[in-house]
Amino acid sequence: MKAEARKAAVALRRAAFAAGQGQAAELLADVLAAYPGRALAGYMPMRTEIDPLPAMAAHQGPVGVPVIIGPGQPLRFREWSPGCPMEQGPFGALVPSGGAWVDPEVLIVPLLAFDARGCRLGYGGGYYDRTLAALRARHPVLAIGFAFAAQQVPQVPTDDTDQRLDMIVTDLGLTRIGQGFAA
């Protein structure tokens, strides 16, 4: 069921990407401005993912990007800033060549599709679900899905291990879902 949903979601995202990002990065930066000083984890966009880099660069606080440590393990986040030395990591994503590890309180989460319940469809590796579960067991975390509005579907197929998002920022605006934590 998820495999079929992923195939359809890739096509939706591809079409949305071709139409352009609009004001999405500015909207995300406005949301992140409410969390100055909080450790942020973003991501390096690949293929047709919406680009969070301008919002990450504008964040007032430490920023990390995901590093895959190994199969079945939660992600870790290495400190990132514009222009820092990067290298290719697993699955082709760029990762910082060195730097401190960041323990994020706010995560920008990439996705293939999302629904109004805050459920997300990822690539199928479970990395963000494991990561969010591990972080949430240690401290409050705000999970922000970042996507094109066209990626919203009526219902994402879910499993017991899937972690929900607290809010979703798209090229058309913000939707709050969970409690997250106060700014």
NORCOR-V217914 format. One record per pair of residues at least 12 apart in sequence whose C-alpha atoms are under 10 Angstrom apart, sorted by the first residue. I is the first residue (numbers start at 1). J is the second residue. If there is no record, write none. Layout:
{{I;J} {I;J}}
//
This chain:
{{1;156} {1;157} {1;158} {2;121} {2;122} {2;123} {2;124} {2;156} {2;157} {2;158} {2;159} {3;121} {3;123} {3;124} {3;157} {5;112} {5;113} {5;121} {5;153} {5;155} {5;156} {5;157} {6;111} {6;112} {6;113} {6;121} {6;122} {6;123} {6;124} {6;156} {6;157} {7;112} {8;112} {8;113} {8;151} {9;111} {9;112} {9;113} {9;114} {9;121} {9;122} {9;150} {9;151} {9;152} {9;153} {10;48} {10;49} {10;111} {10;112} {10;113} {10;123} {10;151} {11;48} {11;112} {11;151} {12;112} {12;113} {12;148} {12;149} {12;150} {12;151} {12;152} {12;153} {13;47} {13;48} {13;49} {13;50} {13;111} {13;112} {13;113} {13;147} {13;148} {13;149} {13;150} {13;151} {13;152} {14;47} {14;48} {14;49} {14;112} {14;148} {14;150} {14;151} {15;48} {15;148} {15;150} {15;151} {16;48} {16;49} {16;50} {16;147} {16;148} {16;149} {16;150} {16;151} {16;171} {17;47} {17;48} {17;49} {17;50} {17;51} {17;147} {17;148} {17;150} {18;48} {19;148} {20;50} {20;148} {20;171} {21;49} {21;50} {21;51} {21;147} {21;148} {21;170} {21;171} {21;172} {22;148} {22;170} {22;171} {22;172} {23;170} {23;171} {23;172} {23;173} {24;50} {24;51} {24;52} {24;54} {24;55} {24;146} {24;147} {24;148} {24;149} {24;169} {24;170} {24;171} {24;172} {24;173} {24;174} {25;50} {25;51} {25;52} {25;53} {25;54} {25;55} {25;56} {25;146} {25;169} {25;170} {25;171} {26;52} {26;54} {26;55} {26;58} {26;171} {27;55} {27;169} {27;170} {27;171} {27;172} {27;173} {27;174} {28;52} {28;54} {28;55} {28;56} {28;108} {28;144} {28;145} {28;146} {28;168} {28;169} {28;170} {28;171} {28;173} {28;174} {29;52} {29;53} {29;54} {29;55} {29;56} {29;57} {29;58} {29;59} {29;169} {30;55} {30;58} {30;59} {31;55} {31;144} {31;167} {31;169} {31;173} {31;174} {32;55} {32;56} {32;58} {32;59} {32;60} {32;106} {32;108} {32;144} {32;183} {33;55} {33;58} {33;59} {33;60} {33;183} {34;59} {34;60} {34;182} {34;183} {35;59} {35;60} {35;61} {35;105} {35;106} {35;182} {35;183} {36;59} {36;60} {36;61} {36;62} {36;183} {37;59} {37;60} {37;61} {37;62} {37;63} {37;105} {38;59} {38;60} {38;61} {38;62} {38;63} {38;103} {38;104} {38;105} {38;106} {38;183} {39;59} {39;60} {39;61} {39;62} {39;63} {39;64} {39;79} {39;102} {39;103} {39;104} {39;105} {39;106} {39;107} {40;56} {40;59} {40;60} {40;61} {40;62} {40;63} {40;64} {40;65} {40;77} {40;79} {40;102} {40;103} {40;104} {40;105} {40;106} {40;107} {40;108} {40;141} {40;142} {41;56} {41;62} {41;63} {41;64} {41;65} {41;66} {41;76} {41;77} {41;78} {41;79} {41;80} {41;102} {41;103} {41;104} {41;105} {41;106} {41;107} {41;108} {41;109} {41;143} {42;55} {42;56} {42;57} {42;63} {42;64} {42;65} {42;66} {42;77} {42;80} {42;104} {42;106} {42;107} {42;108} {42;109} {42;110} {42;144} {42;146} {43;56} {43;63} {43;64} {43;65} {43;66} {43;67} {43;77} {43;80} {43;93} {43;94} {43;95} {43;107} {43;108} {43;109} {43;110} {44;64} {44;65} {44;66} {44;80} {44;93} {44;94} {44;95} {44;110} {45;93} {45;94} {45;110} {46;91} {46;92} {46;93} {46;94} {46;110} {47;93} {48;112} {49;110} {49;111} {49;112} {49;146} {49;147} {49;148} {50;110} {50;111} {50;146} {50;147} {50;148} {50;170} {50;171} {51;110} {51;146} {51;147} {52;108} {52;109} {52;110} {52;146} {52;147} {53;81} {53;82} {54;82} {56;80} {56;81} {56;82} {56;108} {57;80} {57;81} {57;82} {58;81} {58;82} {62;78} {62;79} {62;80} {62;81} {62;100} {62;101} {62;102} {62;103} {62;104} {63;77} {63;78} {63;79} {63;80} {63;81} {63;101} {63;102} {63;103} {63;104} {63;106} {63;107} {64;76} {64;77} {64;78} {64;79} {64;80} {64;81} {64;95} {64;96} {64;99} {64;100} {64;101} {64;102} {64;103} {64;104} {64;107} {65;77} {65;78} {65;79} {65;80} {65;81} {65;93} {65;94} {65;95} {65;96} {65;101} {65;102} {65;104} {65;107} {65;108} {66;78} {66;79} {66;80} {66;89} {66;93} {66;94} {66;95} {66;96} {66;101} {66;102} {66;127} {66;128} {67;89} {67;90} {67;93} {67;94} {67;95} {67;96} {67;101} {68;89} {68;90} {68;91} {68;93} {68;95} {68;127} {69;89} {69;90} {70;90} {70;127} {71;125} {71;126} {71;127} {72;125} {72;126} {72;127} {72;130} {73;125} {73;126} {73;127} {73;128} {73;130} {73;131} {73;134} {74;126} {74;127} {74;128} {74;129} {74;130} {74;131} {74;132} {74;133} {74;134} {74;135} {75;126} {75;127} {75;128} {75;129} {75;130} {75;131} {75;132} {75;134} {76;101} {76;102} {76;103} {76;104} {76;127} {76;131} {77;95} {77;96} {77;99} {77;100} {77;101} {77;102} {77;103} {77;104} {78;95} {78;96} {78;97} {78;98} {78;99} {78;100} {78;101} {78;102} {78;103} {79;95} {79;96} {79;97} {79;98} {79;99} {79;100} {79;101} {79;102} {79;103} {80;95} {80;96} {80;97} {80;98} {80;99} {80;100} {80;101} {80;102} {81;96} {83;96} {84;96} {84;97} {84;98} {84;99} {85;97} {85;98} {85;99} {86;98} {103;135} {103;139} {104;135} {104;139} {104;140} {104;141} {104;142} {105;135} {105;136} {105;139} {105;140} {105;141} {105;142} {105;143} {105;180} {105;181} {106;140} {106;141} {106;142} {106;143} {106;144} {106;180} {106;181} {107;128} {107;132} {107;141} {107;142} {107;143} {107;144} {107;145} {107;146} {107;165} {108;142} {108;143} {108;144} {108;145} {108;146} {108;147} {108;165} {108;167} {108;168} {108;169} {109;122} {109;128} {109;132} {109;143} {109;144} {109;145} {109;146} {109;147} {109;165} {109;168} {110;122} {110;123} {110;128} {110;144} {110;145} {110;146} {110;147} {111;123} {111;128} {111;145} {111;146} {111;147} {111;148} {111;151} {112;146} {112;147} {112;148} {112;151} {112;152} {113;145} {113;146} {113;147} {113;148} {113;149} {113;150} {113;151} {113;152} {113;153} {113;154} {113;155} {113;156} {114;145} {114;146} {114;147} {114;148} {114;149} {114;150} {114;151} {114;152} {114;153} {114;154} {114;155} {114;156} {114;157} {114;164} {114;165} {114;168} {115;151} {115;152} {115;153} {115;154} {115;155} {115;156} {115;157} {115;164} {115;165} {115;168} {116;152} {116;153} {116;154} {116;155} {116;156} {116;165} {116;167} {116;168} {116;175} {116;176} {116;177} {117;154} {117;155} {117;156} {117;164} {117;165} {117;166} {117;167} {117;176} {117;177} {117;178} {118;143} {118;144} {118;145} {118;155} {118;156} {118;163} {118;164} {118;165} {118;166} {118;167} {118;168} {118;175} {118;176} {118;177} {118;178} {119;145} {119;155} {119;156} {119;157} {119;158} {119;162} {119;163} {119;164} {119;165} {119;166} {119;177} {120;145} {120;151} {120;152} {120;153} {120;155} {120;156} {120;157} {120;158} {120;162} {120;163} {120;164} {120;165} {120;168} {121;151} {121;153} {121;155} {121;156} {121;157} {121;158} {121;162} {122;162} {126;161} {126;162} {126;163} {128;143} {128;162} {128;163} {129;161} {129;162} {129;163} {129;164} {130;161} {130;162} {130;163} {131;163} {132;162} {132;163} {132;164} {132;165} {133;161} {133;162} {133;163} {133;164} {136;163} {140;180} {140;181} {140;182} {141;166} {141;179} {141;180} {141;181} {142;165} {142;166} {142;167} {142;178} {142;179} {142;180} {142;181} {142;182} {142;183} {143;163} {143;164} {143;165} {143;166} {143;167} {143;168} {143;178} {143;180} {144;164} {144;165} {144;166} {144;167} {144;168} {144;169} {144;174} {144;175} {144;176} {144;177} {144;180} {145;164} {145;165} {145;166} {145;167} {145;168} {145;169} {145;170} {145;174} {145;175} {146;165} {146;167} {146;168} {146;169} {146;170} {146;171} {146;174} {147;168} {147;169} {147;170} {147;171} {147;172} {148;168} {148;169} {148;170} {148;171} {148;172} {148;173} {149;168} {149;169} {149;170} {149;171} {149;172} {149;173} {149;174} {150;170} {150;171} {150;172} {151;170} {152;170} {164;177} {164;178} {165;177} {165;178} {165;179} {165;180} {166;178} {166;179} {166;180} {166;181} {167;179} {167;180}}
//
